[in-house]
Amino acid sequence: MGEDRMYQEVDSIDELYKIVEQCLEEYNQTHKTQMNLVIFRYVLEHLVRISRILKQPGGNALLVGVGGSGRQSLSRLAASIADFHVFQPEISKSYGLPEWREDIKVSGDSALNLW
């Protein structure tokens, strides 16, 4: 995945839908936790945005929305498409700057950090 995939213009939403369905199927085959996503136009638009950001050097985004809106799932799928691993720290009451620094060290350069 990742580097093998070339950035290509997609001529139609239907074509993009098929590509995303294949990527989701690949994700579900390679990860323990299955994602059962309903793919529709807005999902495709957001996934493309997230994917584009992740492929940029130093790309980062703050995704805002109500719980259950798919931010984390789409981020995980986009990370899989980009061939990144996902790092999600465990936040607790005692979590502070030293723990954050350690988590940044542990997560590595090719990780998508979900905070």
N, C-alpha and C positions, 0 to 999 in steps of 0.2 A: 504494500500500500504506500501511502505517504509520498516519498520522492518519486516512485514509479508513475504516479498519477500526474498527468500534465494538466495545467490550467487550460481549459477549453471553453469556448463559448458554446452554450447550449441553445439550440434553435427554438425549442419549445418547452413549455411547462411539462408536457407529457413525457418528453425525453428525460428531463430532469427528474421527474417522478420515478421513472424506471431506474435511473442511476442511484437515486437515494434508497429505493427499495432494495437494490442489490447490496449497497453499503450497509444497510440495516441488517440484512440477512447475514452478511460476513461478520458483522459485530456480534450477532447472536450466536454464531457458530464458534467464535473464538473467545467469548467471555462467559464466565459462570452465571452472572446475573443477566437474564434476558430482558430486552426492552421490547415491549409491545406498544409501538407508537402508531397513532393514526396520522398518516401523512396527508396533508392538505396544503393549499397554496401558501398560507402564512408560515407554516412549518418550513416549507421549502425556502421561502425568502429569508427567514431567520437563520436557518442552517447555512445557507450560502454566505450570509454576512459573517457569522461566527467563523466559518471555515476560512474566509478571506482574511480575517483578522489574525487567526492563528498562523497562517502561512507567512505573514509579514515578520521580518526580524524584529524581535522585541514587542510583537503585537500583544495587546491586552485590551480587555473590555470589562465593563461593569454591567452585568445583566440585571435589570430591575423588573419585577413583576410579582404578581400574587403567587402564593404557594400552589404548586400543582400545575403551573402553566408550562412546564417543560424546559425551563432554563438549564437545569442540570443534565437532563437526558440529551438535549440537543448539543450541549457542550461536550458531553462524553462521546457522542456520535461524531462530532466534528473532530475531536482529538483522535479518535480511531481512524478516521479518514486521513488525517495528517500524519498518522503513525507516531503519535505522542502517547506517553503513558499518563494516566491521571493520578495526581496526588491530592488527597483530601485530608488535611490535618484534623486531629481530634481536639476540639476546643472545649476547655473547661473553665471553671471559675478561677483557677490558678494560672491559666494561660497568660503569658506575658511576653515581653520583648525577648528574653533569652530563649524561650521555647519557639518563638517565631523565627529567630535567627537559625536555630537548629533545624527547624522544618524546611527553611529555604535551602540550607546545605544539603539536606537529605533528598529533597525533591529533584534536584538535578536540572540540567539545562533544557532537556527535551520533554519537560513535563508540563501538563496543564494543571495549574493549581486551582482547586475549587475551594473557595473560602466561604 
